[in-house]
Structure formats: C-alpha cells, structure tokens
Amino acid sequence: MTIVWHELKQNRISLIIWTAAIGFLLAVCIFMFPEMKGQMDEMNEMFGSMGSFTEAFGMDKVSFGTLTGFYAVECGNILGLGGAFFASLTSVAVLSKEEKNHTAEFLLTHPIGRIEIVTGKLASVLLQIVFLNGVIYLLAISSVVMTGEAVPWQEITLLHLAYFLLQIELAGICFGISAFLRQGGAGIGIGVAVMMYFLNLIANISDNAEFLKYITPFGYADGAELVVSLCLDQTLTAIGMAFAAAGILAGYIKYLRKDIL
C-alpha cells in the first residue's frame, strides 16, 4: 500500500486537474442542450448532408434533437478523448519515471520486491481511473437533472461504462509500453490515444476498414452505436480487455527482467 499511496499523492494534482477539466467541459456541453434543442432539426439536416464526416462521428445514427443523441456525440467525444489522454499519459510514465528522475536506486533499496512495486503502481493507475470516472459520472447525472431533462439512465450509464473500459484498455497497453522506456513517454501516450481515435473514424467511414474496430477501443465505445443498440459489443470488448491484459503482463515480465539504471 505504501507504493499505491505514494503514487496517488504524487499524481493528485494531475488527477484533480484532469477530472475538473473533463467534468467542466462535459457539464457545459449538457447545459447547452436545452438552448440548442429548438435548433436541432436544422442541425440534423446540416450534418446529414456532410457525407463521410457525418458517418465518421456517427451522426447519421442518432438525432441531435434528443438528449441521448446529443450526449452520445458531443459529450461522448469529450469523455472519450479526455479519458483516453488521461489514462494513456498516467500509465505510460508510471514504470519509467523512476529511471527518468533517477530515483530507481532509492526505490529498489527498500525491502520490497519488484512484483510489489509493479502491482502498487498498476493499482494506483486503476484507482485514478476509477476516481475520475466516478466523479464525472455523478457530475454528468447532476448536470442533466439541473437542466430539467429526464435522465436517460440506461444510455448514460452504458456510455460511461464503455469509456471506462476504453481507459482500462489504453492504460493496460501503455502500462506495458512504460516498462520498456527509460525516459518520459508522454508523446507515446498521446500518440497511442490519438491513433486509436482516428482508427475508429476511418472504420466508420469505410466499410473496407471496418476490421480496424477490432484494434481500437473506440470501436466498442462508439457513442452513437451504443445509444442505438443499448449494449456493448461483447466480442470487441473481450478483445479490448485481452489487449489490456497482454499489456499488463508484458509490463510485469519486462520490469522483472529489466536492468534498471
């Protein structure tokens, strides 16, 4: 637990800032809906005529005139990208920062094994993701209530669950990458999140690229698809969790064998 609390204490400012930023943008987006609802018919027509752009963001599947459709596309992009960046950046540095900051020798002189170190750092990442998603979920529900709209519990809960699993997958992948790094990997973390996001856009645009949904976690966390089907794609989700597990396993194996400077 010492490692877990140390990591949480080190990252508390970053966690608070990311949670506040994503939560604020999400709330602003929700508060905009009642004022924009009367203009949604015109917006639906406009977006419907934008071809591939409409398909890329799933705007051909939902109506902006409903809270669920608006939330899935607008709020979904905020939560999807914001959460993806947070999970990737947090996990991609968690095993490499000791060497970057030259604190590895100090850490390894303590009477704890490498397995305990890796497990503690992994637990801290997962706890931060749980905290971020828990606060944002409560904030989203509260914001919908304050607008006077009926809360679409099933749709919002499903969307937030999907984005939580997306963050777990990216965290697992970047956790594995972190074990192979000796310096900061912020660029790599951002790159992984952005690449996965655009792979899903490409898969939405082209039927020939639909196989990319089996690679990117945004494939099962597609907001428009979720509010239409009201269920997670079990195959894509299982593949995503397998990628996360593989990344975590790779992180353990590499760190236990790594010659730490």
C-alpha positions, 0 to 999 in steps of 0.5 A, a space after each residue: 500500500 505504501 507504493 499505491 499511496 505514494 503514487 496517488 499523492 504524487 499524481 493528485 494534482 494531475 488527477 484533480 486537474 484532469 477530472 475538473 477539466 473533463 467534468 467542466 467541459 462535459 457539464 457545459 456541453 449538457 447545459 447547452 442542450 436545452 438552448 440548442 434543442 429548438 435548433 436541432 432539426 436544422 442541425 440534423 439536416 446540416 450534418 446529414 448532408 456532410 457525407 463521410 464526416 457525418 458517418 465518421 462521428 456517427 451522426 447519421 445514427 442518432 438525432 441531435 434533437 434528443 438528449 441521448 443523441 446529443 450526449 452520445 456525440 458531443 459529450 461522448 467525444 469529450 469523455 472519450 478523448 479526455 479519458 483516453 489522454 488521461 489514462 494513456 499519459 498516467 500509465 505510460 510514465 508510471 514504470 519509467 519515471 523512476 529511471 527518468 528522475 533517477 530515483 530507481 536506486 532509492 526505490 529498489 533499496 527498500 525491502 520490497 520486491 519488484 512484483 510489489 512495486 509493479 502491482 502498487 503502481 498498476 493499482 494506483 493507475 486503476 484507482 485514478 481511473 476509477 476516481 475520475 470516472 466516478 466523479 464525472 459520472 455523478 457530475 454528468 447525472 447532476 448536470 442533466 437533472 439541473 437542466 430539467 431533462 429526464 435522465 436517460 439512465 440506461 444510455 448514460 450509464 452504458 456510455 460511461 461504462 464503455 469509456 471506462 473500459 476504453 481507459 482500462 484498455 489504453 492504460 493496460 497497453 501503455 502500462 506495458 509500453 512504460 516498462 520498456 522506456 527509460 525516459 518520459 513517454 508522454 508523446 507515446 501516450 498521446 500518440 497511442 490515444 490519438 491513433 486509436 481515435 482516428 482508427 475508429 473514424 476511418 472504420 466508420 467511414 469505410 466499410 473496407 476498414 471496418 476490421 480496424 474496430 477490432 484494434 481500437 477501443 473506440 470501436 466498442 465505445 462508439 457513442 452513437 452505436 451504443 445509444 442505438 443498440 443499448 449494449 456493448 459489443 461483447 466480442 470487441 470488448 473481450 478483445 479490448 480487455 485481452 489487449 489490456 491484459 497482454 499489456 499488463 503482463 508484458 509490463 510485469 515480465 519486462 520490469 522483472 527482467 529489466 536492468 534498471 539504471 
